[in-house]
């Protein structure tokens, strides 16, 4: 463990894959957000008890003054801040239908989400457009960001 390698030829080489295991946790605030989304179809943010800043996605403490936050319900509706249209997949093959990705400022919060837009054609999308979320049916929700199918014009 305290041995120092100075010659690169002394480094070990592995053929094949190196197994790496990790577990991602969304933390207390993320768990609360995803449980509410899954069970009730509701969006949650966190409001600072001291300065009033509203975080979306929710946080357990305020990043400005390190005060505690409290969970609040928000509509999930928002405004398109920016968007892009993808016409090719990751392998640069044409998509059957273009996909529209947008940064959406969530109403009543100081935060945003990046997600798909649906039920709208690319030429109809505008910065400043109001949108609302479309969720999976309750019995199909898994407590993941994919429970939000897309955002559509409000």
C-alpha positions in Angstrom: 0.0 0.0 0.0 2.9 2.4 0.7 4.9 1.1 -2.2 5.6 3.7 -4.9 5.7 2.8 -8.5 8.1 5.0 -10.5 8.4 2.8 -13.6 5.2 2.7 -15.7 6.2 -0.8 -17.0 5.7 -2.1 -13.4 2.0 -1.2 -13.5 -0.3 -4.2 -13.8 -2.4 -4.7 -16.9 -5.9 -6.3 -16.9 -7.4 -7.9 -20.0 -11.1 -7.6 -20.3 -13.5 -5.6 -18.1 -12.9 -4.4 -14.5 -16.1 -4.8 -12.5 -17.1 -1.6 -10.7 -19.9 -1.6 -8.3 -21.7 1.5 -7.0 -25.1 2.4 -5.6 -26.5 5.8 -6.4 -28.8 7.3 -3.8 -30.9 10.4 -4.4 -30.7 11.3 -0.7 -33.5 12.3 1.6 -34.9 15.1 -0.6 -34.7 13.1 -3.8 -36.4 10.1 -2.1 -39.2 12.3 -1.0 -39.6 13.9 -4.4 -39.7 10.5 -6.2 -42.1 8.9 -3.7 -44.6 11.8 -4.0 -44.2 11.6 -7.8 -44.8 7.9 -7.8 -47.6 7.6 -5.2 -49.5 10.9 -5.8 -48.3 12.3 -9.1 -47.3 15.5 -7.3 -44.2 17.6 -7.7 -42.2 18.7 -4.6 -39.8 21.5 -4.0 -38.0 22.7 -0.9 -38.4 26.2 0.6 -35.7 27.7 2.8 -37.1 28.5 6.3 -34.9 31.6 6.5 -34.6 33.3 3.1 -37.5 31.8 1.3 -35.6 30.5 -1.7 -37.5 27.6 -3.3 -35.3 24.7 -4.6 -36.3 22.4 -7.4 -35.3 19.6 -7.3 -35.7 19.8 -3.5 -32.7 20.0 -1.2 -32.5 19.4 2.6 -30.7 22.7 3.2 -30.4 26.1 1.6 -27.3 26.5 -0.5 -27.2 30.3 0.2 -27.4 30.4 4.0 -27.2 26.7 5.0 -30.6 26.9 6.8 -33.1 24.0 6.9 -35.7 23.7 4.2 -39.3 22.4 4.2 -40.9 20.4 1.5 -43.7 22.2 -0.4 -45.9 21.0 -3.3 -45.6 22.8 -6.6 -47.6 22.3 -9.8 -44.9 20.9 -12.0 -45.9 23.4 -14.7 -43.2 25.7 -16.1 -41.8 27.8 -18.8 -39.4 26.8 -21.6 -36.1 28.6 -21.1 -34.2 27.0 -23.9 -34.7 24.0 -26.2 -33.0 21.9 -28.9 -34.3 19.5 -31.5 -32.6 16.1 -31.9 -33.0 14.6 -35.4 -30.3 11.9 -35.0 -29.9 9.2 -32.4 -26.6 8.6 -30.5 -25.4 6.5 -33.5 -26.1 9.4 -35.9 -29.0 7.5 -37.5 -32.1 9.6 -38.3 -34.9 9.4 -35.8 -38.4 8.5 -37.0 -39.7 11.6 -35.3 -37.5 14.5 -34.0 -37.1 14.7 -30.2 -37.4 18.1 -28.4 -35.4 18.6 -25.2 -36.0 21.7 -23.1 -34.8 23.4 -20.0 -38.0 24.2 -18.1 -38.1 26.7 -15.3 -40.6 25.3 -12.8 -43.3 27.7 -11.7 -43.0 28.9 -8.1 -39.4 27.8 -7.7 -35.9 29.0 -8.4 -35.1 25.7 -10.2 -35.5 23.9 -13.5 -35.6 20.5 -15.1 -34.3 19.3 -18.4 -36.8 17.0 -20.1 -38.6 16.0 -23.3 -41.4 18.1 -24.9 -44.3 16.2 -26.4 -47.5 16.8 -28.2 -45.9 19.7 -30.1 -44.0 20.0 -33.4 -40.5 21.5 -33.3 -41.5 24.6 -35.3 -44.2 25.4 -32.7 -41.9 25.4 -29.7 -40.9 28.9 -28.4 -38.8 30.2 -25.6 -41.3 31.4 -23.0 -43.9 28.8 -23.8 -45.9 27.5 -20.9 -45.8 23.7 -20.4 -47.2 21.1 -18.0 -46.0 17.6 -17.2 -47.5 14.3 -18.5 -47.0 11.4 -16.2 -47.1 7.6 -16.6 -50.3 6.0 -15.4 -50.1 5.5 -11.6 -49.7 1.7 -11.7 -46.8 2.0 -14.1 -44.8 4.6 -12.1 -41.5 3.4 -10.6 -40.3 6.4 -8.6 -37.9 7.6 -11.3 -37.5 10.6 -13.5 -38.9 8.5 -16.4 -42.3 8.6 -14.6 -42.5 12.0 -16.3 -43.2 11.0 -19.9 -42.8 14.6 -21.2 -44.0 18.1 -20.9 -46.7 19.4 -23.2 -48.0 22.9 -24.0 -50.2 24.2 -21.2 
